[in-house]
Amino acid sequence: MDISKFKNILVVDLLRIGDTVVTFPAIRAVRENLPDAHITLVASTGLKSLIEGQELADNIAYFDCEINERNLFSIWRFAKRLPIQGYDLAIVLDTRLTSNLIAFWSRTKRRIGYNYRHRGFLLTDKVKAPLYWNRPMREYKNTTKVSHEVDSWLKLIEMAGFPVKERRPYIGESHKNQKWCERFLEEHNVVQTDTLVCMHPGSNISYRWNADRFAQVGDFIIEKLKAKVCISGGPDDTDLIREIENNMHAKPVISDCRMSLGQYAELLRRAELLVSIDTSATHIASAVNTPVIALFGPGDPGIWRPYGAEHIVIQKNDALCVGCKKPVCKQDKHYCMNAITVEEVCKTIENKL
């Protein structure tokens, strides 16, 4: 595909937080190869604070998936209100039908994306989606070669004709959010010389590690390693975070669960280490160059580990039902996550710091 003829490009990316972060290198590759082209990015409304200021596109149009994803009229109206009608190229960095509809109804001439679960029928250039996406690891064949999600989206960009130079996700610094972070840490008596470790315990139920075990790890970091601990999470994690705090002997810093994603990125940038389950926090930390210790159970680290060799993944491959990829555990016990011990996590943290 000759990309030099594309003057107006539409990129549709309505993925969730971590999923979107891993598409940043693909979006930046479009900009780097065609610096004079007009690029419109369609992104999820909830990611605005993370995307703004990243210079990913000339225009960013935010679509509220929670409210409008099942409303065909709202999708059509959104597509018709984009800055340009009839883009030269649409790149769909998403697998949902909504994104393909937006690209189609924007009257874009060429539309490339993955044909996942036959949702790509509106694309002009359909790319076969990886067969292992959302399949349990036990169903992999011996010949299955898994690619990290970053590389899967970069492969799509390369097939569209865009050479790729930088493969690692990157979130640029925000002066406004840095100032917030400085005030937040000052309010919690964290000074510049303190070693700060963030812990992120929240995600889908089956991806979680026991709250009491997180509490023990937090006490170890504070009492043995003499570092400060910040427990972070979103609005849905408030009760889980309070449970961990109540089970701890030492006093951690509790993040404001209403902080924006942009503010959270700067908090992770300040930290020396993130200890987290398999969730979006690991990808944000990787994108701000903060090392991660990631606890995996149902997920496949070959696809979703934080990008970069400096990160450590702990997963018990011999645990029953490991890699099921289900949001809710169907077993009588949470075998895959329970197999990860406090002692192993603490030793890994001590070696990493």
C-alpha positions in Angstrom: 0.0 0.0 0.0 1.4 3.4 -1.0 0.9 5.5 2.1 2.2 8.8 0.5 -1.2 9.4 -1.2 -3.0 9.5 2.2 -3.7 13.1 3.2 -6.6 12.5 5.7 -6.4 9.5 8.0 -8.9 8.3 10.6 -7.7 6.1 13.5 -10.4 4.4 15.5 -9.4 3.1 18.9 -12.2 2.5 21.4 -10.3 0.0 23.5 -10.1 0.1 27.3 -7.3 1.7 29.3 -4.4 -0.7 29.0 -5.5 -2.0 25.6 -5.3 1.6 24.3 -1.9 2.3 25.8 -0.5 -0.7 23.9 -1.7 0.8 20.7 0.2 4.1 21.2 3.2 2.9 19.2 1.0 2.1 16.2 -0.7 5.5 16.3 2.6 7.2 16.6 4.0 5.3 13.6 1.2 6.8 11.5 2.2 10.3 12.6 5.9 9.7 12.2 5.6 8.4 8.6 3.1 11.1 7.5 3.8 14.2 9.5 1.9 16.5 7.1 -1.2 14.3 6.9 -4.3 15.3 8.9 -5.0 12.6 11.5 -8.3 12.2 13.4 -8.3 9.9 16.4 -11.5 8.4 17.8 -11.0 7.3 21.4 -13.1 6.4 24.4 -14.4 9.3 26.5 -12.9 8.0 29.7 -9.4 8.1 28.4 -9.3 11.8 27.7 -7.0 12.8 30.6 -4.5 10.1 29.4 -4.6 10.9 25.7 -4.6 14.7 25.8 -1.2 16.3 25.3 0.3 13.1 23.8 0.3 14.6 20.2 -1.2 11.5 18.7 -3.4 13.3 16.2 -4.6 16.7 14.9 -8.1 16.1 16.1 -9.4 13.8 18.8 -13.1 12.8 18.9 -14.3 11.1 22.0 -17.0 8.5 21.9 -18.8 7.3 25.0 -19.0 3.6 24.6 -20.8 3.0 27.9 -23.8 5.1 26.8 -23.8 4.9 23.0 -22.2 1.6 21.9 -25.5 -0.2 21.3 -27.3 2.8 19.8 -26.9 2.7 16.1 -28.3 6.2 15.6 -25.8 7.6 18.0 -22.9 5.8 16.3 -24.1 7.0 12.9 -24.5 10.6 14.1 -21.0 10.5 15.7 -19.5 9.3 12.4 -21.2 12.1 10.5 -19.9 14.8 12.9 -16.3 13.9 12.4 -14.1 16.8 11.1 -13.8 15.2 7.6 -16.2 13.1 5.6 -14.5 10.7 3.2 -11.0 10.1 4.8 -8.5 8.5 2.5 -7.7 5.8 5.0 -9.2 4.4 8.2 -7.1 2.2 10.6 -9.3 0.4 13.1 -7.2 -0.4 16.2 -10.1 -2.2 17.8 -12.1 -5.4 17.4 -15.6 -4.2 18.2 -18.3 -3.7 15.5 -18.9 -0.1 16.8 -15.4 1.0 15.6 -15.9 -0.6 12.2 -19.3 1.1 11.9 -17.7 4.5 12.6 -15.1 3.9 10.0 -17.7 2.8 7.4 -20.2 5.6 8.2 -17.4 8.3 7.9 -17.4 7.4 4.2 -13.7 6.5 4.4 -12.4 5.0 1.1 -10.1 2.3 2.5 -10.6 0.7 5.9 -8.1 -1.7 7.4 -8.4 -3.7 10.6 -8.6 -7.2 12.1 -11.5 -9.4 11.1 -12.1 -10.7 14.7 -15.2 -12.9 15.1 -16.4 -11.9 11.6 -16.9 -8.3 12.7 -14.7 -7.0 9.9 -17.3 -7.3 7.1 -17.4 -3.5 6.8 -13.6 -3.3 6.2 -12.1 -3.1 2.7 -8.8 -4.6 3.9 -9.5 -7.4 6.3 -6.6 -8.9 8.3 -6.9 -12.3 9.9 -7.0 -11.9 13.7 -4.8 -14.0 15.9 -6.5 -17.3 16.7 -5.4 -17.2 20.3 -7.2 -14.0 21.2 -9.5 -14.7 24.1 -8.9 -18.5 23.9 -7.8 -20.3 27.0 -4.1 -21.1 27.0 -4.9 -24.8 27.3 -6.4 -24.6 23.8 -3.2 -23.4 22.3 -1.6 -25.8 19.8 2.1 -26.7 20.0 2.6 -24.6 16.9 0.9 -21.5 18.4 3.2 -18.5 18.4 1.9 -15.8 20.6 2.7 -12.1 20.0 2.5 -9.3 22.5 -0.5 -7.1 21.9 1.8 -4.2 21.1 3.3 -6.2 18.3 -0.1 -7.4 17.0 -1.2 -3.8 16.5 2.1 -2.8 15.0 1.8 -5.8 12.6 -1.5 -4.3 11.4 0.2 -0.9 10.9 3.0 -2.5 8.9 0.6 -4.4 6.7 -1.0 -1.0 5.9 2.4 0.2 4.7 3.7 2.1 7.7 7.3 1.3 8.7 7.8 1.1 12.5 10.8 2.5 14.3 9.7 2.6 18.0 7.8 -0.4 19.4 7.6 0.6 23.0 4.5 2.3 24.4 5.3 5.8 25.8 3.3 8.3 27.7 4.8 11.8 27.6 5.1 14.0 30.7 2.3 16.4 31.7 3.4 19.5 33.7 -0.2 19.9 35.0 -0.4 16.3 36.3 3.2 16.4 37.7 2.2 19.4 39.8 -0.8 17.4 41.1 1.4 14.5 41.9 3.8 16.7 43.8 1.0 18.1 45.9 -0.6 14.7 46.5 2.7 13.2 47.7 3.5 16.2 49.9 0.1 15.9 51.5 1.0 12.3 52.4 4.5 13.1 53.7 6.3 11.5 50.8 9.5 13.4 50.1 11.8 13.2 47.0 14.3 11.0 48.8 11.7 8.4 49.7 11.5 5.1 47.8 8.0 4.9 46.6 6.3 1.5 45.7 2.8 1.5 44.2 0.5 -1.5 44.6 -2.5 -2.0 42.3 -4.8 -4.8 43.5 -8.0 -4.2 41.5 -9.3 -5.8 38.3 -11.7 -8.4 37.2 -12.5 -10.8 40.1 -10.6 -13.8 38.7 -7.5 -11.7 38.2 -7.3 -10.5 41.8 -4.8 -11.7 44.4 -6.0 -12.1 48.0 -6.3 -8.8 49.9 -4.6 -10.1 53.0 -1.6 -11.1 50.9 -1.3 -7.7 49.4 -1.5 -6.3 53.0 1.4 -8.6 54.0 3.5 -7.4 51.0 2.7 -3.8 51.9 3.9 -4.3 55.5 7.1 -6.0 54.2 7.9 -3.1 51.9 7.4 -0.5 54.7 8.8 -2.3 57.7 11.6 -4.3 56.1 12.6 -2.3 53.0 11.9 1.1 54.6 10.0 2.3 51.6 6.7 4.2 51.2 3.7 2.3 49.8 0.9 3.8 47.8 -2.2 1.6 47.2 -3.9 2.7 44.0 -7.1 1.9 42.2 -10.2 3.2 40.5 -13.6 4.1 41.9 -14.7 0.4 41.9 -11.6 -0.5 44.0 -12.4 1.6 47.1 -13.6 -1.2 49.3 -10.8 -3.5 48.2 -8.2 -0.8 49.0 -9.8 -0.2 52.4 -9.7 -3.9 53.2 -6.0 -4.0 52.4 -5.3 -0.9 54.5 -7.2 -2.4 57.5 -5.3 -5.6 57.3 -1.9 -3.8 57.4 0.1 -3.0 60.5 2.0 -0.2 58.9 0.2 2.8 57.4 0.2 3.1 53.5 -0.5 6.1 51.3 -4.0 5.6 49.9 -4.5 7.0 46.5 -7.5 9.1 45.6 -9.6 6.7 43.7 -11.1 9.6 41.8 -7.7 10.7 40.3 -7.6 11.0 36.5 -5.7 8.5 34.4 -3.2 11.3 33.5 -2.6 12.0 37.2 -2.2 8.3 37.9 0.4 8.1 35.1 2.5 10.8 36.8 2.2 9.0 40.2 3.5 5.8 38.6 6.3 7.8 36.9 7.4 9.0 40.4 7.4 5.4 41.8 10.4 3.2 41.8 8.3 0.1 41.3 4.7 -1.1 40.7 3.4 -4.4 42.1 0.2 -5.2 40.4 -2.0 -7.9 39.1 -2.6 -8.3 35.4 -4.4 -5.0 34.6 -4.1 -1.6 32.9 -1.8 -0.2 35.6 1.1 -2.4 34.4 0.9 -0.9 30.9 0.7 2.6 32.1 3.7 2.0 34.4 5.7 0.5 31.5 4.8 3.5 29.3 6.3 5.9 31.9 9.4 3.6 32.4 8.6 2.4 35.9 9.6 -1.3 36.5 6.7 -3.7 37.2 6.2 -6.9 39.1 3.1 -8.4 37.6 1.1 -11.2 39.1 -0.6 -13.3 36.4 -3.2 -16.0 36.7 -6.0 -16.2 34.2 -4.2 -14.0 31.6 -1.5 -14.8 29.1 1.7 -12.9 29.8 2.9 -13.6 26.3 0.2 -11.2 25.2 -0.4 -8.9 28.1 2.8 -8.7 30.2 4.1 -5.1 30.6 6.2 -4.3 27.5 10.0 -4.4 28.2 12.7 -6.7 29.5 13.0 -5.0 32.9 9.6 -6.2 34.1 9.0 -9.4 36.0 6.0 -11.7 35.7 5.1 -14.2 38.4 2.7 -16.9 37.1 2.3 -20.5 38.3 2.0 -22.5 35.0 1.3 -25.7 36.9 -1.7 -24.3 38.7 -5.1 -25.7 37.8 -6.9 -23.7 35.1 -4.1 -21.1 34.7 -4.6 -19.0 31.6 -8.4 -19.5 31.4 -8.8 -15.7 30.5 -12.2 -15.7 32.2 -13.3 -12.5 34.2 -14.9 -14.7 36.9 -13.3 -17.8 38.3 -15.4 -20.9 37.7 -13.4 -23.2 40.1 -14.1 -24.0 43.7 -10.9 -22.2 44.7 -8.8 -19.5 43.0 -6.0 -21.9 42.2 -4.0 -19.9 39.8 -3.7 -16.8 41.9 -3.6 -18.6 45.3 -0.5 -20.4 44.0 1.5 -17.2 44.1 2.9 -16.8 47.6 3.6 -13.8 49.7 7.2 -14.9 50.3 7.9 -15.2 46.5 6.5 -11.7 45.8 8.4 -10.1 48.8 11.7 -11.7 47.7 11.2 -10.5 44.1 10.5 -7.0 45.3 13.6 -7.0 47.6 15.8 -8.2 44.7 14.3 -5.6 42.3 14.7 -2.6 44.7 
